[in-house]
Amino acid sequence: MAFSKEIIDGYRSVLSSASVADACDLVIGKTCFLPPFIQNRINDKKIVGPAVTVLETKTLEMLPPQHALDIIDASDEGSVLVISGDVDLGDVAIWGGLMTAGAVANKFEATVLNGGVRDGAEIKRDYDYPVFAKCKVAGTTLGRYKTVGSNIPVKIGDVTVRPGDLIFGDIDGVVVVPKEFVEPVLKMALSIDERETEQAKLIIKSGSLKEGLAKYGRI
């Protein structure tokens, strides 16, 4: 699912994932932020884009991550590739330098992994490409896990990621905005930013945190 330039630019203007997460709480009424172990392991870039997904499972076969390799070449510019498993993928790398090269060549926005990333120095030096992951680790999936599907719903923690959902990430973590709520969540997130900016100004001017809380109600 492609979002309009206005939607993408609107989310890029939101100050932080905190505003998007709070907006999802208010508009949707459920948790949309990923577990805190999913962090950008390469840089501090903000990311915004539609999800494309890959599912992995356990195996003893020495198989390449074929669904991931295929989807990298097949997806639209600006996509965020999300990889998770129907089992705990363990602390092995499900992403590395060569897959990053493919993603950069196809103008991906970022990658989000419910697993590890390796070749971090190479990814930072050659591409400065955002990879949100559980950890950095040297080990490979070969002989441990294999891809079994693409562009199907996957879960990270308690959050389901569907193809076409909007992914927002920054230095605080990742939020998954369900595609049918993208516009109202954006409107609420921008409203939260506006109120918090004014509240912060009042706190500084008045010298009182309580005064800012009393007027704007944000904490």
Backbone as JSON Lines, residues from 0, in Angstrom:
{"i":0,"aa":"M","n":[0.85,-1.19,0.0],"ca":[0.0,0.0,0.0],"c":[0.88,1.24,0.0]}
{"i":1,"aa":"A","n":[0.66,2.1,-0.95],"ca":[1.41,3.35,-1.02],"c":[0.6,4.47,-0.38]}
{"i":2,"aa":"F","n":[1.26,5.27,0.44],"ca":[0.61,6.43,1.03],"c":[0.96,7.66,0.22]}
{"i":3,"aa":"S","n":[0.11,8.68,0.29],"ca":[0.36,9.91,-0.43],"c":[1.6,10.62,0.14]}
{"i":4,"aa":"K","n":[2.19,11.47,-0.67],"ca":[3.34,12.26,-0.21],"c":[2.94,13.11,0.99]}
{"i":5,"aa":"E","n":[1.7,13.6,0.98],"ca":[1.24,14.43,2.09],"c":[1.23,13.65,3.4]}
{"i":6,"aa":"I","n":[0.79,12.4,3.34],"ca":[0.76,11.57,4.55],"c":[2.19,11.29,5.04]}
{"i":7,"aa":"I","n":[3.07,10.87,4.13],"ca":[4.45,10.57,4.51],"c":[5.13,11.81,5.07]}
{"i":8,"aa":"D","n":[4.99,12.94,4.39],"ca":[5.61,14.18,4.86],"c":[5.01,14.61,6.19]}
{"i":9,"aa":"G","n":[3.7,14.38,6.36],"ca":[3.06,14.73,7.63],"c":[3.65,13.95,8.78]}
{"i":10,"aa":"Y","n":[3.84,12.65,8.6],"ca":[4.45,11.85,9.65],"c":[5.9,12.22,9.89]}
{"i":11,"aa":"R","n":[6.61,12.56,8.84],"ca":[8.01,12.98,9.04],"c":[8.09,14.25,9.88]}
{"i":12,"aa":"S","n":[7.05,15.06,9.84],"ca":[7.04,16.31,10.61],"c":[6.69,16.09,12.07]}
{"i":13,"aa":"V","n":[6.13,14.91,12.41],"ca":[5.81,14.62,13.8],"c":[7.11,14.54,14.6]}
{"i":14,"aa":"L","n":[7.09,15.09,15.81],"ca":[8.33,15.23,16.56],"c":[8.94,13.89,16.96]}
{"i":15,"aa":"S","n":[8.11,12.92,17.35],"ca":[8.7,11.69,17.87],"c":[7.73,10.54,17.82]}
{"i":16,"aa":"S","n":[8.28,9.33,18.0],"ca":[7.45,8.14,18.08],"c":[6.54,8.19,19.3]}
{"i":17,"aa":"A","n":[6.95,8.93,20.34],"ca":[6.1,9.07,21.53],"c":[4.76,9.69,21.16]}
{"i":18,"aa":"S","n":[4.77,10.71,20.31],"ca":[3.53,11.36,19.89],"c":[2.66,10.4,19.09]}
{"i":19,"aa":"V","n":[3.29,9.61,18.22],"ca":[2.53,8.65,17.41],"c":[1.96,7.54,18.29]}
{"i":20,"aa":"A","n":[2.76,7.05,19.23],"ca":[2.28,6.0,20.14],"c":[1.1,6.51,20.97]}
{"i":21,"aa":"D","n":[1.21,7.72,21.49],"ca":[0.11,8.3,22.28],"c":[-1.12,8.51,21.42]}
{"i":22,"aa":"A","n":[-0.91,8.94,20.18],"ca":[-2.04,9.14,19.28],"c":[-2.76,7.83,18.98]}
{"i":23,"aa":"C","n":[-1.99,6.75,18.81],"ca":[-2.61,5.43,18.61],"c":[-3.42,5.01,19.83]}
{"i":24,"aa":"D","n":[-2.89,5.26,21.03],"ca":[-3.63,4.95,22.25],"c":[-4.98,5.66,22.26]}
{"i":25,"aa":"L","n":[-4.97,6.94,21.88],"ca":[-6.18,7.75,21.96],"c":[-7.16,7.44,20.83]}
{"i":26,"aa":"V","n":[-6.66,7.25,19.62],"ca":[-7.54,7.07,18.46],"c":[-8.0,5.62,18.32]}
{"i":27,"aa":"I","n":[-7.08,4.68,18.52],"ca":[-7.37,3.26,18.28],"c":[-7.72,2.53,19.57]}
{"i":28,"aa":"G","n":[-7.1,2.95,20.66],"ca":[-7.37,2.32,21.94],"c":[-6.62,1.03,22.16]}
{"i":29,"aa":"K","n":[-5.47,0.87,21.49],"ca":[-4.66,-0.31,21.74],"c":[-3.19,0.03,21.53]}
{"i":30,"aa":"T","n":[-2.34,-0.81,22.11],"ca":[-0.89,-0.61,22.0],"c":[-0.43,-0.87,20.57]}
{"i":31,"aa":"C","n":[0.3,0.09,20.02],"ca":[0.83,-0.05,18.66],"c":[2.35,0.07,18.6]}
{"i":32,"aa":"F","n":[3.0,0.28,19.75],"ca":[4.46,0.39,19.74],"c":[5.1,-0.97,19.98]}
{"i":33,"aa":"L","n":[6.22,-1.21,19.3],"ca":[6.91,-2.49,19.39],"c":[7.7,-2.58,20.7]}
{"i":34,"aa":"P","n":[8.06,-3.8,21.12],"ca":[8.81,-3.97,22.36],"c":[10.09,-3.13,22.36]}
{"i":35,"aa":"P","n":[10.55,-2.72,23.53],"ca":[11.68,-1.8,23.6],"c":[13.0,-2.36,23.12]}
{"i":36,"aa":"F","n":[13.09,-3.69,22.96],"ca":[14.36,-4.23,22.44],"c":[14.51,-4.0,20.94]}
{"i":37,"aa":"I","n":[13.45,-3.56,20.26],"ca":[13.58,-3.23,18.83],"c":[14.08,-1.8,18.71]}
{"i":38,"aa":"Q","n":[15.36,-1.64,18.47],"ca":[16.0,-0.33,18.4],"c":[16.86,-0.22,17.15]}
{"i":39,"aa":"N","n":[17.09,1.02,16.7],"ca":[17.94,1.26,15.54],"c":[19.38,0.95,15.93]}
{"i":40,"aa":"R","n":[19.94,-0.06,15.31],"ca":[21.29,-0.51,15.66],"c":[22.38,0.1,14.79]}
{"i":41,"aa":"I","n":[21.99,0.99,13.86],"ca":[22.94,1.55,12.9],"c":[23.11,3.05,13.05]}
{"i":42,"aa":"N","n":[22.01,3.79,13.17],"ca":[22.07,5.26,13.22],"c":[20.87,5.79,14.0]}
{"i":43,"aa":"D","n":[20.63,7.08,13.93],"ca":[19.5,7.66,14.67],"c":[18.46,8.29,13.73]}
{"i":44,"aa":"K","n":[18.35,7.76,12.51],"ca":[17.42,8.31,11.53],"c":[15.97,8.02,11.89]}
{"i":45,"aa":"K","n":[15.1,8.96,11.59],"ca":[13.66,8.73,11.67],"c":[13.22,8.01,10.4]}
{"i":46,"aa":"I","n":[12.3,7.05,10.54],"ca":[11.81,6.33,9.37],"c":[10.28,6.39,9.31]}
{"i":47,"aa":"V","n":[9.78,6.5,8.09],"ca":[8.33,6.49,7.84],"c":[8.09,5.77,6.52]}
{"i":48,"aa":"G","n":[7.23,4.76,6.52],"ca":[6.92,4.08,5.26],"c":[5.98,2.91,5.46]}
{"i":49,"aa":"P","n":[5.42,2.4,4.37],"ca":[4.51,1.25,4.44],"c":[5.26,-0.06,4.63]}
{"i":50,"aa":"A","n":[4.68,-0.95,5.41],"ca":[5.32,-2.23,5.71],"c":[5.18,-3.22,4.56]}
{"i":51,"aa":"V","n":[6.25,-3.94,4.28],"ca":[6.21,-5.21,3.56],"c":[6.8,-6.22,4.53]}
{"i":52,"aa":"T","n":[6.3,-7.45,4.5],"ca":[6.61,-8.37,5.59],"c":[7.16,-9.71,5.1]}
{"i":53,"aa":"V","n":[7.95,-10.33,5.97],"ca":[8.47,-11.68,5.72],"c":[8.35,-12.48,7.02]}
{"i":54,"aa":"L","n":[7.92,-13.74,6.89],"ca":[7.78,-14.64,8.02],"c":[8.85,-15.72,7.96]}
{"i":55,"aa":"E","n":[9.47,-16.02,9.11],"ca":[10.47,-17.09,9.2],"c":[10.04,-18.15,10.19]}
{"i":56,"aa":"T","n":[10.64,-19.34,10.07],"ca":[10.39,-20.43,11.0],"c":[11.66,-21.24,11.18]}
{"i":57,"aa":"K","n":[11.63,-22.19,12.08],"ca":[12.82,-22.99,12.39],"c":[13.07,-24.06,11.32]}
{"i":58,"aa":"T","n":[14.33,-24.36,11.07],"ca":[14.71,-25.43,10.15],"c":[16.14,-25.86,10.46]}
{"i":59,"aa":"L","n":[16.51,-27.05,10.0],"ca":[17.91,-27.49,10.06],"c":[18.55,-27.43,8.68]}
{"i":60,"aa":"E","n":[17.74,-27.07,7.68],"ca":[18.24,-26.99,6.3],"c":[19.11,-25.74,6.11]}
{"i":61,"aa":"M","n":[20.06,-25.85,5.22],"ca":[20.93,-24.71,4.88],"c":[20.3,-23.96,3.71]}
{"i":62,"aa":"L","n":[19.31,-23.14,4.02],"ca":[18.54,-22.46,2.97],"c":[18.73,-20.95,3.05]}
{"i":63,"aa":"P","n":[18.84,-20.28,1.9],"ca":[18.88,-18.82,1.9],"c":[17.51,-18.26,2.26]}
{"i":64,"aa":"P","n":[17.44,-17.02,2.74],"ca":[16.14,-16.4,3.09],"c":[15.41,-15.95,1.83]}
{"i":65,"aa":"Q","n":[14.91,-16.91,1.06],"ca":[14.45,-16.63,-0.3],"c":[13.32,-15.6,-0.36]}
{"i":66,"aa":"H","n":[12.35,-15.72,0.53],"ca":[11.24,-14.75,0.5],"c":[11.73,-13.33,0.74]}
{"i":67,"aa":"A","n":[12.7,-13.18,1.63],"ca":[13.26,-11.85,1.88],"c":[14.03,-11.35,0.67]}
{"i":68,"aa":"L","n":[14.81,-12.23,0.06],"ca":[15.57,-11.82,-1.12],"c":[14.64,-11.39,-2.25]}
{"i":69,"aa":"D","n":[13.55,-12.14,-2.44],"ca":[12.6,-11.83,-3.51],"c":[11.88,-10.52,-3.27]}
{"i":70,"aa":"I","n":[11.45,-10.29,-2.01],"ca":[10.64,-9.12,-1.73],"c":[11.47,-7.83,-1.82]}
{"i":71,"aa":"I","n":[12.77,-7.94,-1.59],"ca":[13.63,-6.76,-1.7],"c":[13.6,-6.22,-3.14]}
{"i":72,"aa":"D","n":[13.65,-7.11,-4.11],"ca":[13.64,-6.67,-5.51],"c":[12.23,-6.31,-6.0]}
{"i":73,"aa":"A","n":[11.19,-6.81,-5.32],"ca":[9.83,-6.66,-5.82],"c":[9.05,-5.5,-5.21]}
{"i":74,"aa":"S","n":[9.54,-4.92,-4.12],"ca":[8.74,-3.94,-3.38],"c":[8.93,-2.52,-3.9]}
{"i":75,"aa":"D","n":[7.97,-1.67,-3.55],"ca":[7.98,-0.28,-3.99],"c":[9.03,0.53,-3.24]}
{"i":76,"aa":"E","n":[9.5,1.58,-3.89],"ca":[10.39,2.53,-3.25],"c":[9.75,3.08,-1.97]}
{"i":77,"aa":"G","n":[10.56,3.22,-0.93],"ca":[10.05,3.77,0.33],"c":[9.49,2.75,1.28]}
{"i":78,"aa":"S","n":[9.5,1.46,0.91],"ca":[8.96,0.41,1.78],"c":[9.84,0.18,3.01]}
{"i":79,"aa":"V","n":[9.2,-0.3,4.07],"ca":[9.92,-0.74,5.27],"c":[9.74,-2.25,5.37]}
{"i":80,"aa":"L","n":[10.83,-2.99,5.29],"ca":[10.77,-4.45,5.37],"c":[10.75,-4.88,6.83]}
{"i":81,"aa":"V","n":[9.72,-5.65,7.21],"ca":[9.57,-6.13,8.58],"c":[9.68,-7.66,8.55]}
{"i":82,"aa":"I","n":[10.63,-8.2,9.31],"ca":[10.85,-9.65,9.35],"c":[10.65,-10.14,10.77]}
{"i":83,"aa":"S","n":[9.8,-11.16,10.92],"ca":[9.59,-11.79,12.22],"c":[9.4,-13.29,12.0]}
{"i":84,"aa":"G","n":[9.09,-14.02,13.07],"ca":[8.97,-15.47,12.96],"c":[7.74,-16.01,13.65]}
{"i":85,"aa":"D","n":[7.36,-17.24,13.29],"ca":[6.3,-17.92,14.02],"c":[6.87,-18.68,15.21]}
{"i":86,"aa":"V","n":[8.17,-18.57,15.4],"ca":[8.88,-19.05,16.58],"c":[9.86,-17.95,16.97]}
{"i":87,"aa":"D","n":[10.43,-18.06,18.17],"ca":[11.48,-17.14,18.58],"c":[12.69,-17.36,17.69]}
{"i":88,"aa":"L","n":[13.09,-16.33,16.97],"ca":[14.2,-16.47,16.03],"c":[15.55,-16.55,16.74]}
{"i":89,"aa":"G","n":[15.55,-16.33,18.03],"ca":[16.81,-16.43,18.76],"c":[17.73,-15.27,18.45]}
{"i":90,"aa":"D","n":[18.9,-15.31,19.02],"ca":[19.85,-14.23,18.83],"c":[20.8,-14.54,17.69]}
{"i":91,"aa":"V","n":[20.23,-14.61,16.48],"ca":[21.04,-14.74,15.27],"c":[20.65,-13.63,14.31]}
{"i":92,"aa":"A","n":[21.53,-13.36,13.35],"ca":[21.3,-12.26,12.42],"c":[20.4,-12.71,11.28]}
{"i":93,"aa":"I","n":[19.3,-12.0,11.09],"ca":[18.43,-12.26,9.95],"c":[18.58,-11.18,8.89]}
{"i":94,"aa":"W","n":[19.63,-10.37,9.05],"ca":[19.91,-9.29,8.1],"c":[21.39,-8.98,8.14]}
{"i":95,"aa":"G","n":[21.96,-8.6,6.96],"ca":[23.37,-8.27,6.9],"c":[23.69,-7.31,5.77]}
{"i":96,"aa":"G","n":[24.95,-7.24,5.44],"ca":[25.42,-6.24,4.49],"c":[24.91,-6.42,3.07]}
{"i":97,"aa":"L","n":[24.88,-7.67,2.58],"ca":[24.43,-7.89,1.2],"c":[22.94,-7.59,1.04]}
{"i":98,"aa":"M","n":[22.13,-7.97,2.02],"ca":[20.7,-7.65,1.95],"c":[20.5,-6.14,2.04]}
{"i":99,"aa":"T","n":[21.33,-5.48,2.82],"ca":[21.26,-4.01,2.88],"c":[21.56,-3.4,1.52]}
{"i":100,"aa":"A","n":[22.57,-3.93,0.84],"ca":[22.9,-3.41,-0.5],"c":[21.7,-3.52,-1.43]}
{"i":101,"aa":"G","n":[20.99,-4.66,-1.36],"ca":[19.79,-4.82,-2.18],"c":[18.7,-3.84,-1.8]}
{"i":102,"aa":"A","n":[18.52,-3.63,-0.51],"ca":[17.49,-2.7,-0.05],"c":[17.81,-1.27,-0.47]}
{"i":103,"aa":"V","n":[19.06,-0.89,-0.36],"ca":[19.47,0.47,-0.76],"c":[19.3,0.64,-2.28]}
{"i":104,"aa":"A","n":[19.69,-0.39,-3.05],"ca":[19.54,-0.32,-4.51],"c":[18.09,-0.14,-4.92]}
{"i":105,"aa":"N","n":[17.17,-0.71,-4.12],"ca":[15.75,-0.61,-4.43],"c":[15.04,0.49,-3.65]}
{"i":106,"aa":"K","n":[15.83,1.36,-3.0],"ca":[15.33,2.57,-2.34],"c":[14.34,2.27,-1.21]}
{"i":107,"aa":"F","n":[14.66,1.26,-0.42],"ca":[13.88,0.99,0.79],"c":[14.1,2.1,1.8]}
{"i":108,"aa":"E","n":[13.09,2.3,2.65],"ca":[13.19,3.27,3.73],"c":[14.01,2.72,4.9]}
{"i":109,"aa":"A","n":[13.78,1.46,5.26],"ca":[14.43,0.88,6.43],"c":[14.06,-0.59,6.54]}
{"i":110,"aa":"T","n":[14.65,-1.26,7.52],"ca":[14.31,-2.65,7.86],"c":[14.06,-2.74,9.36]}
{"i":111,"aa":"V","n":[13.03,-3.52,9.73],"ca":[12.7,-3.77,11.13],"c":[12.72,-5.27,11.35]}
{"i":112,"aa":"L","n":[13.51,-5.73,12.35],"ca":[13.75,-7.16,12.54],"c":[13.38,-7.59,13.95]}
{"i":113,"aa":"N","n":[12.64,-8.69,14.05],"ca":[12.45,-9.34,15.35],"c":[13.54,-10.38,15.5]}
{"i":114,"aa":"G","n":[14.76,-9.93,15.41],"ca":[15.95,-10.76,15.42],"c":[17.16,-9.86,15.33]}
{"i":115,"aa":"G","n":[18.31,-10.44,14.99],"ca":[19.55,-9.68,15.0],"c":[19.97,-9.18,13.63]}
{"i":116,"aa":"V","n":[20.94,-8.26,13.64],"ca":[21.58,-7.75,12.43],"c":[23.08,-7.94,12.58]}
{"i":117,"aa":"R","n":[23.76,-8.22,11.47],"ca":[25.22,-8.29,11.5],"c":[25.77,-7.38,10.41]}
{"i":118,"aa":"D","n":[27.1,-7.32,10.31],"ca":[27.77,-6.41,9.37],"c":[27.43,-4.96,9.67]}
{"i":119,"aa":"G","n":[27.27,-4.65,10.95],"ca":[26.87,-3.29,11.33],"c":[27.83,-2.21,10.88]}
{"i":120,"aa":"A","n":[29.12,-2.47,11.01],"ca":[30.11,-1.47,10.6],"c":[30.02,-1.21,9.09]}
{"i":121,"aa":"E","n":[29.85,-2.28,8.32],"ca":[29.72,-2.14,6.87],"c":[28.45,-1.37,6.51]}
{"i":122,"aa":"I","n":[27.34,-1.72,7.16],"ca":[26.07,-1.05,6.86],"c":[26.17,0.44,7.18]}
{"i":123,"aa":"K","n":[26.78,0.78,8.32],"ca":[26.94,2.18,8.69],"c":[27.86,2.91,7.73]}
{"i":124,"aa":"R","n":[29.01,2.32,7.44],"ca":[30.03,2.97,6.62],"c":[29.58,3.16,5.17]}
{"i":125,"aa":"D","n":[29.02,2.12,4.58],"ca":[28.73,2.15,3.15],"c":[27.35,2.69,2.8]}
{"i":126,"aa":"Y","n":[26.39,2.57,3.73],"ca":[25.0,2.9,3.38],"c":[24.3,3.8,4.39]}
{"i":127,"aa":"D","n":[24.74,3.81,5.64],"ca":[24.06,4.54,6.71],"c":[22.56,4.25,6.68]}
{"i":128,"aa":"Y","n":[22.22,2.98,6.51],"ca":[20.84,2.53,6.32],"c":[20.24,2.13,7.67]}
{"i":129,"aa":"P","n":[19.04,2.59,7.99],"ca":[18.45,2.27,9.3],"c":[18.01,0.81,9.39]}
{"i":130,"aa":"V","n":[18.48,0.12,10.43],"ca":[18.04,-1.25,10.72],"c":[17.65,-1.32,12.19]}
{"i":131,"aa":"F","n":[16.37,-1.49,12.44],"ca":[15.86,-1.66,13.8],"c":[15.84,-3.16,14.09]}
{"i":132,"aa":"A","n":[16.48,-3.57,15.19],"ca":[16.65,-4.99,15.46],"c":[16.74,-5.24,16.95]}
{"i":133,"aa":"K","n":[16.66,-6.53,17.33],"ca":[16.81,-6.92,18.73],"c":[18.24,-6.71,19.21]}
{"i":134,"aa":"C","n":[19.19,-6.95,18.32],"ca":[20.58,-6.96,18.75],"c":[21.49,-6.95,17.52]}
{"i":135,"aa":"K","n":[22.78,-6.77,17.77],"ca":[23.82,-7.05,16.79],"c":[24.45,-8.38,17.16]}
{"i":136,"aa":"V","n":[24.65,-9.24,16.16],"ca":[25.2,-10.57,16.44],"c":[25.84,-11.11,15.17]}
{"i":137,"aa":"A","n":[26.87,-11.93,15.32],"ca":[27.62,-12.43,14.17],"c":[26.96,-13.61,13.47]}
{"i":138,"aa":"G","n":[26.16,-14.4,14.2],"ca":[25.68,-15.68,13.68],"c":[24.63,-15.56,12.59]}
{"i":139,"aa":"T","n":[24.58,-16.57,11.71],"ca":[23.68,-16.59,10.56],"c":[22.43,-17.44,10.84]}
{"i":140,"aa":"T","n":[21.4,-17.23,10.03],"ca":[20.2,-18.06,10.1],"c":[20.37,-19.39,9.39]}
{"i":141,"aa":"L","n":[21.36,-19.5,8.52],"ca":[21.53,-20.72,7.72],"c":[21.67,-21.93,8.63]}
{"i":142,"aa":"G","n":[20.83,-22.94,8.38],"ca":[20.84,-24.13,9.21],"c":[20.05,-23.97,10.5]}
{"i":143,"aa":"R","n":[19.42,-22.81,10.68],"ca":[18.65,-22.54,11.9],"c":[17.22,-22.1,11.6]}
{"i":144,"aa":"Y","n":[17.07,-21.19,10.64],"ca":[15.75,-20.66,10.29],"c":[15.64,-20.5,8.78]}
{"i":145,"aa":"K","n":[14.38,-20.45,8.3],"ca":[14.14,-20.22,6.88],"c":[12.91,-19.33,6.73]}
{"i":146,"aa":"T","n":[12.82,-18.64,5.6],"ca":[11.63,-17.84,5.31],"c":[10.54,-18.74,4.73]}
{"i":147,"aa":"V","n":[9.3,-18.48,5.12],"ca":[8.19,-19.32,4.69],"c":[7.05,-18.54,4.05]}
{"i":148,"aa":"G","n":[7.14,-17.22,4.03],"ca":[6.06,-16.44,3.42],"c":[6.41,-14.97,3.41]}
{"i":149,"aa":"S","n":[5.72,-14.24,2.55],"ca":[5.93,-12.8,2.46],"c":[4.61,-12.09,2.24]}
{"i":150,"aa":"N","n":[4.59,-10.82,2.66],"ca":[3.4,-9.98,2.6],"c":[2.18,-10.66,3.22]}
{"i":151,"aa":"I","n":[2.41,-11.17,4.43],"ca":[1.37,-11.74,5.27],"c":[1.55,-11.11,6.66]}
{"i":152,"aa":"P","n":[0.51,-11.13,7.51],"ca":[0.67,-10.55,8.85],"c":[1.75,-11.28,9.65]}
{"i":153,"aa":"V","n":[2.55,-10.52,10.37],"ca":[3.56,-11.07,11.28],"c":[3.41,-10.35,12.62]}
{"i":154,"aa":"K","n":[3.91,-10.98,13.68],"ca":[3.82,-10.38,15.01],"c":[5.2,-10.1,15.57]}
{"i":155,"aa":"I","n":[5.31,-8.96,16.25],"ca":[6.49,-8.64,17.05],"c":[5.97,-8.26,18.42]}
{"i":156,"aa":"G","n":[6.27,-9.07,19.41],"ca":[5.63,-8.89,20.71],"c":[4.14,-9.12,20.57]}
{"i":157,"aa":"D","n":[3.35,-8.19,21.07],"ca":[1.9,-8.29,20.97],"c":[1.32,-7.52,19.79]}
{"i":158,"aa":"V","n":[2.19,-6.95,18.98],"ca":[1.74,-6.09,17.87],"c":[1.78,-6.87,16.56]}
{"i":159,"aa":"T","n":[0.66,-6.87,15.85],"ca":[0.6,-7.48,14.52],"c":[0.93,-6.43,13.47]}
{"i":160,"aa":"V","n":[1.82,-6.79,12.57],"ca":[2.2,-5.91,11.45],"c":[1.65,-6.52,10.17]}
{"i":161,"aa":"R","n":[0.8,-5.77,9.48],"ca":[0.23,-6.22,8.21],"c":[0.87,-5.48,7.06]}
{"i":162,"aa":"P","n":[0.95,-6.11,5.9],"ca":[1.44,-5.38,4.73],"c":[0.61,-4.12,4.52]}
{"i":163,"aa":"G","n":[1.28,-3.0,4.34],"ca":[0.57,-1.74,4.12],"c":[0.35,-0.92,5.36]}
{"i":164,"aa":"D","n":[0.55,-1.48,6.55],"ca":[0.52,-0.65,7.76],"c":[1.67,0.33,7.7]}
{"i":165,"aa":"L","n":[1.51,1.47,8.38],"ca":[2.56,2.49,8.36],"c":[3.52,2.26,9.52]}
{"i":166,"aa":"I","n":[4.81,2.27,9.21],"ca":[5.86,2.09,10.2],"c":[6.52,3.44,10.47]}
{"i":167,"aa":"F","n":[6.55,3.81,11.76],"ca":[7.22,5.05,12.19],"c":[8.26,4.66,13.22]}
{"i":168,"aa":"G","n":[9.51,5.06,12.99],"ca":[10.56,4.73,13.93],"c":[11.51,5.9,14.15]}
{"i":169,"aa":"D","n":[12.07,5.96,15.35],"ca":[13.09,6.96,15.66],"c":[13.94,6.44,16.82]}
{"i":170,"aa":"I","n":[14.66,7.33,17.51],"ca":[15.59,6.87,18.53],"c":[14.9,6.26,19.75]}
{"i":171,"aa":"D","n":[13.57,6.46,19.88],"ca":[12.85,5.87,21.0],"c":[12.26,4.5,20.68]}
{"i":172,"aa":"G","n":[12.14,4.14,19.4],"ca":[11.57,2.86,19.03],"c":[10.69,2.94,17.81]}
{"i":173,"aa":"V","n":[9.81,1.94,17.66],"ca":[9.0,1.8,16.45],"c":[7.52,1.7,16.82]}
{"i":174,"aa":"V","n":[6.69,2.41,16.04],"ca":[5.24,2.33,16.18],"c":[4.66,1.84,14.86]}
{"i":175,"aa":"V","n":[3.67,0.95,14.94],"ca":[2.98,0.41,13.77],"c":[1.58,1.0,13.75]}
{"i":176,"aa":"V","n":[1.3,1.84,12.77],"ca":[-0.01,2.48,12.66],"c":[-0.85,1.67,11.66]}
{"i":177,"aa":"P","n":[-1.94,1.05,12.1],"ca":[-2.79,0.3,11.15],"c":[-3.23,1.2,10.0]}
{"i":178,"aa":"K","n":[-3.19,0.66,8.8],"ca":[-3.39,1.48,7.61],"c":[-4.72,2.22,7.59]}
{"i":179,"aa":"E","n":[-5.77,1.63,8.2],"ca":[-7.08,2.28,8.18],"c":[-7.16,3.46,9.16]}
{"i":180,"aa":"F","n":[-6.14,3.6,10.03],"ca":[-6.14,4.69,11.01],"c":[-5.05,5.72,10.74]}
{"i":181,"aa":"V","n":[-4.4,5.65,9.6],"ca":[-3.23,6.5,9.36],"c":[-3.58,7.99,9.42]}
{"i":182,"aa":"E","n":[-4.69,8.4,8.83],"ca":[-5.02,9.83,8.8],"c":[-5.43,10.35,10.17]}
{"i":183,"aa":"P","n":[-6.37,9.7,10.9],"ca":[-6.73,10.25,12.21],"c":[-5.58,10.2,13.22]}
{"i":184,"aa":"V","n":[-4.72,9.19,13.13],"ca":[-3.57,9.13,14.04],"c":[-2.61,10.27,13.74]}
{"i":185,"aa":"L","n":[-2.38,10.57,12.48],"ca":[-1.52,11.69,12.12],"c":[-2.08,13.0,12.67]}
{"i":186,"aa":"K","n":[-3.37,13.21,12.49],"ca":[-4.0,14.44,12.98],"c":[-3.84,14.57,14.49]}
{"i":187,"aa":"M","n":[-4.04,13.47,15.21],"ca":[-3.9,13.49,16.66],"c":[-2.45,13.71,17.07]}
{"i":188,"aa":"A","n":[-1.5,13.06,16.38],"ca":[-0.09,13.21,16.72],"c":[0.37,14.65,16.54]}
{"i":189,"aa":"L","n":[-0.07,15.29,15.48],"ca":[0.3,16.69,15.26],"c":[-0.32,17.59,16.32]}
{"i":190,"aa":"S","n":[-1.54,17.27,16.74],"ca":[-2.18,18.03,17.82],"c":[-1.42,17.86,19.13]}
{"i":191,"aa":"I","n":[-0.98,16.62,19.42],"ca":[-0.19,16.37,20.62],"c":[1.11,17.18,20.59]}
{"i":192,"aa":"D","n":[1.79,17.17,19.45],"ca":[3.03,17.95,19.32],"c":[2.79,19.43,19.59]}
{"i":193,"aa":"E","n":[1.72,19.96,19.01],"ca":[1.42,21.39,19.17],"c":[1.17,21.73,20.64]}
{"i":194,"aa":"R","n":[0.37,20.9,21.32],"ca":[0.06,21.17,22.72],"c":[1.3,21.02,23.6]}
{"i":195,"aa":"E","n":[2.13,20.01,23.32],"ca":[3.32,19.81,24.15],"c":[4.33,20.93,23.95]}
{"i":196,"aa":"T","n":[4.44,21.43,22.72],"ca":[5.35,22.54,22.47],"c":[4.93,23.77,23.26]}
{"i":197,"aa":"E","n":[3.63,24.06,23.23],"ca":[3.12,25.22,23.98],"c":[3.26,24.98,25.49]}
{"i":198,"aa":"Q","n":[3.02,23.76,25.93],"ca":[3.13,23.44,27.34],"c":[4.57,23.62,27.82]}
{"i":199,"aa":"A","n":[5.52,23.16,27.04],"ca":[6.93,23.3,27.42],"c":[7.32,24.77,27.53]}
{"i":200,"aa":"K","n":[6.82,25.59,26.6],"ca":[7.11,27.03,26.65],"c":[6.56,27.64,27.93]}
{"i":201,"aa":"L","n":[5.34,27.23,28.3],"ca":[4.72,27.77,29.51],"c":[5.49,27.35,30.75]}
{"i":202,"aa":"I","n":[5.93,26.09,30.79],"ca":[6.69,25.61,31.95],"c":[7.98,26.42,32.12]}
{"i":203,"aa":"I","n":[8.69,26.64,31.02],"ca":[9.93,27.41,31.07],"c":[9.65,28.85,31.49]}
{"i":204,"aa":"K","n":[8.62,29.46,30.9],"ca":[8.3,30.87,31.18],"c":[7.84,31.06,32.62]}
{"i":205,"aa":"S","n":[7.0,30.15,33.1],"ca":[6.42,30.31,34.43],"c":[7.3,29.74,35.53]}
{"i":206,"aa":"G","n":[8.22,28.86,35.15],"ca":[9.04,28.2,36.15],"c":[8.28,27.17,36.95]}
{"i":207,"aa":"S","n":[7.16,26.7,36.38],"ca":[6.3,25.78,37.12],"c":[5.83,24.63,36.24]}
{"i":208,"aa":"L","n":[6.24,23.41,36.58],"ca":[5.74,22.23,35.89],"c":[4.25,22.06,36.15]}
{"i":209,"aa":"K","n":[3.81,22.32,37.38],"ca":[2.4,22.16,37.74],"c":[1.5,23.09,36.92]}
{"i":210,"aa":"E","n":[1.95,24.29,36.66],"ca":[1.15,25.23,35.88],"c":[0.95,24.71,34.45]}
{"i":211,"aa":"G","n":[2.02,24.18,33.88],"ca":[1.92,23.63,32.54],"c":[0.98,22.43,32.49]}
{"i":212,"aa":"L","n":[1.06,21.57,33.51],"ca":[0.18,20.41,33.56],"c":[-1.28,20.83,33.74]}
{"i":213,"aa":"A","n":[-1.49,21.82,34.57],"ca":[-2.86,22.27,34.83],"c":[-3.52,22.82,33.58]}
{"i":214,"aa":"K","n":[-2.75,23.51,32.73],"ca":[-3.35,24.14,31.54],"c":[-3.5,23.16,30.39]}
{"i":215,"aa":"Y","n":[-2.5,22.28,30.18],"ca":[-2.49,21.46,28.98],"c":[-2.75,19.97,29.25]}
{"i":216,"aa":"G","n":[-2.51,19.52,30.47],"ca":[-2.86,18.14,30.83],"c":[-1.97,17.06,30.22]}
{"i":217,"aa":"R","n":[-0.81,17.41,29.7],"ca":[0.09,16.42,29.1],"c":[1.2,16.09,30.08]}
{"i":218,"aa":"I","n":[1.6,14.8,30.09],"ca":[2.72,14.39,30.93],"c":[3.46,13.26,30.24]}
